[in-house]
Amino acid sequence: METLTSFINAINGFVWGPVMLVLILGTGFFLQAGLKIIPLRKLTFGFSLLWKGRKLPSGAEGEISPFNALMTSLSATIGTGNIAGVATAIFLGGPGALFWMWCTALVGMATKYAEAVCAVKYREVDELGNHVGGPMYYIKNGLNKKWLWLAPTFAVFGAIAGFGIGNTVQANSVADVLQSTFGIPNLVTGIVLMLLVGAVILGGIKRIANVAGALVPFMAVGYTLCGLIVIGVNATEIPAALELVFTHAFTPTAATGGFAGAAVWAAIRFGVARGVFSNEAGLGSAPIAHAAAATKGPVNQGLIAMLGTFIDTLIVCSITGLAIITSGAWTSGETGASLTSAAFEAALPGAGAVMVTLALAVFAFTTMLGWSFYGEKCVEYLFGVKSIIPFRILWVLAVPVGAIGNLGIVWLVADTLNAFMAIPNLIALILLSPVVFKLTKEFFASEGASEEAGVS
């Protein structure tokens, strides 16, 4: 087992090394430049479309509202990465890691926008009459045949990674935190989670979207408010915390307290890797949900999709990071969810740890719902609609296994497969970028869109 772990560690270090980080950030920067930073300039317009998209638009094709498509996407992205992932990035890379997480979000908004535009543009209708899309479909329908092998490659990695990062790892995180905080046995948590997840996903995308549409706004706003209270308690430390973030993004972090110190490369590597792990910009998962949206056009859904990265990283992850840094807990030697819990508990004794525990449980539950849909569509692409029900049953049965298992190596494998998912998706986005730029230009050049968007 040690040999296998060392081997996977070596692969993980390579796939999340300089080449991957340049590919992720470079693709986002290229798309942001090609779009003339429209994802940043049209942020408020995106929120207005989101508000209008709470109900199914008349005459639009798709199964779920644009709002619920984003909520389904956010259900998968707002998860353990926002609590444990941010804390791990700061523990390994220092406060400067938060700066590089912000960078992944600023360029990742363009990536997420392009993913959704391509997903809607090249989506198909399956044998059951449902709209399906995502990287495998925009590779298949948008690129020539020499690139077709990228489509099943993405689907295989996505299906396998889902059982790790989107299922067993989430169940394990919930079971561990409920056991340590409330003394609930892991098996009990696993069985309850299995029943709850099964009750939702066996109803398909419409039920997943309805649950996500109700839970995600509640959990995101609730956690953000709790985090703001923690930051407010430590308000006098905010200037110093921001100085640490910007200073140590470019200079090494010295060892202090329980913090071992970190080089600039560690801040960049773990900031970018954890940022992508959290907001999933570039992985190709979110466009699978956006392809099911009943939207008036690809650009409309792209403008809504990019908000996922903004909300996930620039709001929720920032709250976690600043809470940890302002509290001083980042030098305690704790890591992961324990570090976030320590930061909240220091500011709110007796309540902080409970808040983090409950947030982590809800975040992980919704992540399992969102990723079940991603994995299902990857499997459907490979084996057809006949594979949907067996996949859902297998997904539900995997939940208690994850809750009671020792998943150290599963974390590692899932993290590695995330990188493998990103490669075919990023290649496709670069090759399809002229289509994205053309559709965007046409949309904002139209008289109706110009008036609605407030552009001259």
C-alpha positions in Angstrom: 0.0 0.0 0.0 2.9 2.4 0.8 4.4 1.8 -2.6 1.0 2.4 -4.3 0.5 5.6 -2.3 4.0 6.8 -3.2 3.4 6.1 -6.8 0.1 8.0 -6.9 1.7 10.8 -4.9 4.3 11.1 -7.6 1.6 11.2 -10.3 -0.4 13.8 -8.3 2.7 16.0 -7.9 3.3 15.9 -11.7 -0.3 16.5 -12.8 -0.7 19.3 -10.4 2.7 20.6 -11.2 3.8 23.7 -13.2 2.4 22.4 -16.5 -1.2 21.9 -15.2 -1.2 25.2 -13.2 0.0 27.1 -16.3 -2.7 25.3 -18.4 -5.5 26.1 -16.0 -4.5 29.7 -15.4 -3.3 30.2 -19.0 -6.6 29.0 -20.5 -8.6 31.2 -18.2 -6.4 34.2 -18.9 -6.6 33.5 -22.7 -10.4 33.3 -22.6 -10.7 36.3 -20.3 -8.6 38.4 -22.8 -10.5 37.0 -25.8 -13.8 37.9 -24.2 -12.5 41.4 -23.4 -13.1 40.6 -19.7 -16.9 40.5 -20.3 -17.3 38.0 -17.4 -16.0 40.7 -15.1 -17.7 43.7 -16.8 -21.0 42.0 -17.0 -21.2 40.6 -13.5 -24.2 42.6 -12.5 -25.9 41.7 -15.8 -25.3 38.0 -15.0 -27.0 38.4 -11.6 -30.0 40.1 -13.2 -30.3 37.1 -15.6 -30.0 34.8 -12.7 -32.9 36.6 -10.9 -35.0 36.4 -14.0 -34.2 32.8 -14.5 -35.8 31.5 -11.3 -38.7 30.1 -13.4 -38.6 28.1 -16.7 -38.6 30.7 -19.5 -41.5 30.3 -22.0 -40.4 28.7 -25.3 -36.9 27.7 -24.0 -35.7 24.1 -24.3 -34.4 22.3 -21.3 -35.5 20.5 -18.1 -34.6 22.9 -15.3 -34.6 26.7 -14.8 -31.4 28.6 -15.4 -31.4 29.5 -11.7 -31.7 25.8 -10.6 -29.0 24.9 -13.1 -26.6 27.2 -11.3 -27.8 25.9 -7.9 -27.1 22.3 -9.1 -23.7 23.4 -10.2 -23.1 25.2 -6.9 -24.4 22.2 -5.0 -21.3 20.3 -6.3 -18.8 23.1 -5.9 -19.7 24.6 -2.5 -18.5 21.7 -0.4 -15.6 20.4 1.6 -13.3 22.5 -0.6 -14.7 25.7 0.9 -14.1 24.6 4.5 -11.4 21.9 4.5 -9.8 22.8 1.1 -9.2 26.5 1.9 -7.8 25.6 5.3 -5.4 23.0 3.8 -4.2 25.5 1.2 -3.4 28.0 4.0 -1.8 25.3 6.1 0.5 24.1 3.3 1.0 27.4 1.4 0.6 30.1 4.0 -1.8 33.1 3.8 -0.5 33.9 0.3 -2.4 30.8 -1.0 -5.6 32.8 -0.6 -4.4 35.3 -3.1 -3.7 32.6 -5.7 -7.2 31.2 -5.0 -8.6 34.6 -5.9 -6.6 34.5 -9.1 -8.0 31.2 -10.2 -11.5 32.7 -9.6 -10.9 35.9 -11.7 -9.7 33.9 -14.7 -11.9 30.9 -13.9 -15.0 33.0 -14.4 -14.1 33.2 -18.1 -13.4 29.4 -18.2 -16.8 28.6 -16.5 -18.5 31.0 -18.9 -17.0 29.3 -22.0 -17.8 25.9 -20.6 -21.5 26.7 -20.3 -21.7 28.4 -23.7 -20.2 25.3 -25.3 -22.4 23.0 -23.2 -25.7 24.7 -24.4 -24.4 25.2 -28.0 -23.5 21.5 -28.5 -25.9 19.7 -26.3 -28.1 16.8 -27.5 -31.4 15.2 -26.5 -31.1 11.6 -25.3 -33.5 8.7 -25.8 -35.5 9.8 -22.7 -36.1 13.3 -24.1 -33.7 15.0 -21.7 -31.0 17.5 -22.7 -27.5 16.3 -22.1 -24.2 18.1 -22.6 -20.8 18.8 -21.2 -17.2 18.4 -22.4 -17.9 14.9 -24.0 -20.6 16.4 -26.1 -18.9 19.7 -27.1 -15.8 17.6 -28.0 -17.9 15.2 -30.0 -20.1 17.8 -31.8 -17.8 20.8 -31.9 -14.4 19.4 -32.9 -13.3 17.3 -35.8 -12.9 13.5 -35.5 -9.2 13.5 -34.7 -10.1 14.9 -31.3 -13.0 12.6 -30.6 -10.9 10.3 -28.3 -10.9 13.2 -25.8 -14.7 12.7 -25.2 -14.7 9.2 -23.8 -11.4 10.0 -22.0 -13.1 12.8 -20.1 -16.2 10.6 -19.4 -14.1 7.8 -17.9 -12.2 10.1 -15.7 -15.3 12.0 -14.7 -17.3 8.8 -13.8 -14.5 7.4 -11.7 -13.6 10.7 -10.0 -17.2 11.2 -9.0 -17.2 8.1 -6.8 -14.2 9.5 -5.0 -14.4 13.3 -4.7 -18.2 13.5 -5.1 -19.3 10.5 -3.0 -17.2 8.5 -0.7 -14.9 11.3 0.3 -17.9 13.5 1.1 -19.6 10.8 3.1 -16.3 10.2 5.0 -15.9 13.9 5.8 -19.5 14.1 7.2 -19.2 11.0 9.2 -15.8 12.0 10.8 -17.0 15.5 11.7 -20.3 14.3 13.2 -18.5 11.6 15.1 -15.9 14.0 16.6 -18.5 16.8 17.4 -21.6 14.9 18.4 -20.4 11.3 18.9 -22.6 9.9 16.1 -21.2 6.5 14.9 -19.9 6.6 11.3 -22.1 3.8 10.2 -25.3 5.6 11.4 -24.2 8.7 9.5 -23.5 6.5 6.4 -27.0 4.9 6.5 -28.8 8.2 7.0 -26.9 9.8 4.2 -27.6 6.8 1.9 -31.3 7.2 2.5 -31.3 10.9 1.9 -29.1 10.8 -1.2 -31.2 7.9 -2.6 -34.5 9.7 -2.0 -33.2 12.7 -4.1 -31.1 11.2 -6.9 -33.5 8.4 -7.8 -35.9 11.2 -8.9 -33.4 12.4 -11.5 -32.2 15.9 -12.4 -35.5 17.7 -11.7 -35.6 16.5 -8.1 -31.9 17.2 -7.7 -32.4 20.7 -9.1 -35.4 21.4 -6.9 -33.5 20.3 -3.7 -30.4 22.3 -4.8 -32.5 25.3 -5.5 -33.9 25.2 -2.0 -30.8 24.2 0.0 -27.9 25.9 -1.8 -28.9 29.6 -1.3 -29.8 28.8 2.4 -26.5 27.1 3.2 -24.3 29.6 1.3 -25.9 32.7 2.9 -26.0 31.0 6.3 -22.3 30.1 6.2 -21.3 33.5 4.8 -23.2 35.3 7.7 -21.5 33.1 10.3 -18.1 33.7 8.7 -18.7 37.5 8.7 -19.5 37.3 12.4 -16.2 35.6 13.0 -14.3 38.1 10.9 -16.2 40.9 12.7 -15.1 39.6 16.1 -11.5 39.9 14.8 -12.1 43.1 12.8 -9.0 44.8 14.2 -6.9 42.0 12.5 -8.3 42.5 9.0 -5.6 44.9 7.8 -2.8 42.7 9.0 -4.5 39.6 7.5 -4.8 41.3 4.1 -1.2 42.3 4.3 -0.2 38.7 5.0 -2.2 37.5 2.0 -0.7 39.9 -0.5 2.8 39.8 1.0 3.2 36.1 1.2 1.7 35.5 -2.3 5.1 36.7 -3.6 7.5 36.1 -0.6 8.1 33.0 1.5 6.2 32.6 4.7 8.4 32.1 7.7 7.7 29.3 10.3 5.7 30.6 13.2 3.9 28.8 16.0 2.6 25.5 14.6 3.1 26.6 11.0 6.2 25.1 9.3 6.7 27.9 6.8 6.1 27.8 3.0 7.9 28.9 -0.1 6.2 31.0 -2.7 5.8 28.0 -5.0 3.8 26.3 -2.3 1.5 29.3 -2.0 0.9 29.2 -5.8 0.6 25.4 -6.1 -1.8 24.9 -3.2 -3.7 28.1 -3.8 -4.4 27.2 -7.4 -5.0 23.5 -6.8 -7.4 24.1 -3.9 -9.1 26.9 -5.8 -9.8 24.7 -8.8 -10.8 21.9 -6.4 -13.4 24.2 -4.9 -14.8 26.2 -7.9 -14.1 23.4 -10.5 -13.5 26.0 -13.2 -11.7 24.1 -16.0 -12.6 20.6 -14.7 -15.6 20.4 -17.0 -18.1 19.2 -14.4 -20.4 22.3 -14.1 -21.3 22.5 -17.8 -23.0 19.1 -17.5 -25.6 20.7 -15.2 -25.9 23.9 -17.3 -26.6 21.8 -20.4 -29.9 20.8 -18.9 -31.0 24.5 -18.4 -34.1 25.8 -20.2 -32.3 28.9 -21.5 -32.8 31.3 -24.3 -29.3 30.8 -25.6 -25.7 29.7 -24.9 -24.5 33.2 -23.8 -27.4 33.7 -21.5 -26.5 30.5 -19.6 -22.8 31.3 -19.7 -23.4 34.6 -18.0 -25.2 32.8 -15.2 -22.7 29.9 -15.0 -19.8 32.3 -14.4 -21.4 33.5 -11.2 -20.7 30.0 -9.7 -17.0 30.7 -9.6 -17.6 34.2 -8.2 -19.9 33.0 -5.4 -17.8 29.9 -4.6 -14.4 31.3 -4.4 -14.5 35.1 -4.2 -17.3 35.0 -1.5 -17.4 31.7 0.3 -13.8 30.7 0.2 -12.7 34.2 1.0 -14.9 34.1 4.1 -13.2 30.9 5.3 -9.7 32.1 4.5 -10.1 35.5 6.2 -11.7 33.9 9.2 -8.7 31.6 9.6 -6.1 34.3 9.1 -7.7 37.0 11.3 -8.2 34.5 14.1 -4.5 33.6 14.1 -5.5 29.9 14.0 -3.4 29.3 10.9 -0.3 29.1 13.1 -1.9 26.5 15.4 -0.7 23.5 13.5 -4.2 22.3 12.7 -5.2 21.6 9.1 -8.3 20.8 7.1 -11.7 21.2 8.6 -10.2 21.2 12.1 -8.4 24.4 11.3 -11.6 26.1 10.1 -13.4 24.8 13.2 -10.6 26.2 15.5 -10.9 29.6 13.9 -14.7 29.7 14.3 -14.6 28.3 17.8 -12.0 30.9 18.9 -14.3 33.7 17.9 -17.5 32.0 19.0 -16.8 29.7 21.9 -19.3 26.9 22.2 -20.9 27.6 18.9 -18.2 28.0 16.3 -17.3 24.3 16.0 -21.0 23.3 15.8 -21.5 25.9 13.0 -18.6 24.5 10.9 -19.8 20.9 11.6 -23.3 21.6 10.4 -22.1 23.6 7.4 -19.7 20.8 6.4 -22.5 18.2 6.6 -24.9 20.2 4.4 -22.2 21.2 2.0 -21.0 17.6 1.6 -24.6 16.3 1.2 -25.4 18.7 -1.7 -22.0 17.9 -3.3 -23.0 14.3 -3.4 -26.2 15.2 -5.2 -24.5 17.4 -7.8 -21.8 15.0 -8.5 -24.2 12.1 -8.8 -25.7 13.9 -11.9 -22.2 14.6 -13.3 -21.2 10.9 -12.9 -24.5 9.7 -14.3 -24.1 11.8 -17.5 -20.5 10.5 -18.0 -21.7 6.9 -17.7 -24.7 7.6 -20.0 -22.3 9.0 -22.6 -20.3 5.8 -22.4 -23.0 3.1 -22.1 -26.3 4.8 -23.0 -29.5 5.5 -21.0 -29.8 1.8 -19.9 -26.9 2.5 -17.5 -28.7 5.3 -15.6 -30.6 3.3 -13.0 -27.7 0.9 -12.2 -25.4 3.9 -11.8 -27.8 5.6 -9.4 -28.2 2.4 -7.3 -24.4 1.9 -7.2 -24.0 5.6 -6.2 -26.3 5.2 -3.3 -24.7 2.0 -2.1 -21.2 3.6 -2.2 -22.3 6.2 0.4 -22.1 4.1 3.6 -18.9 2.4 2.3 -17.3 5.9 2.2 -18.6 6.8 5.6 -16.9 3.9 7.4 -13.8 3.5 5.2 -10.2 4.8 5.5 -10.1 7.0 2.5 -6.6 8.5 2.5 -5.6 7.0 -0.8 -9.1 7.7 -2.2 -8.6 11.5 -1.6 -5.3 11.2 -3.4 -6.7 9.3 -6.4 -9.7 11.6 -6.7 -7.4 14.7 -6.7 -5.3 13.1 -9.4 -8.3 12.2 -11.5 -9.6 15.8 -11.2 -6.5 16.9 -13.0 -7.0 14.2 -15.7 -10.6 15.5 -16.2 -9.3 19.0 -16.8 -6.8 18.2 -19.6 -9.3 17.1 -22.3 -11.7 19.9 -21.2 -9.2 22.7 -21.4 -7.9 21.5 -24.8 -11.5 21.6 -26.1 -12.1 25.0 -24.7 -9.0 26.4 -26.4 -10.0 24.8 -29.7 -13.6 26.0 -29.4 -12.7 29.5 -28.2 -13.4 31.1 -31.6 -17.0 29.8 -31.4 -17.3 31.2 -27.8 -15.9 34.6 -28.9 -18.2 34.7 -32.0 -21.4 33.9 -30.1 -20.5 36.4 -27.4 -19.9 39.2 -29.9 -23.1 38.5 -31.7 -25.1 38.4 -28.5 -23.9 41.8 -27.3 -24.0 43.3 -30.8 -27.8 42.6 -31.1 -30.0 45.5 -30.4 -32.2 43.7 -27.9 -29.3 42.4 -25.9 -27.6 45.7 -26.0 -30.6 47.5 -24.5 -31.1 44.8 -21.9 -27.4 44.7 -21.0 -27.1 48.4 -20.8 -24.4 48.6 -23.4 -24.2 51.2 -26.2 
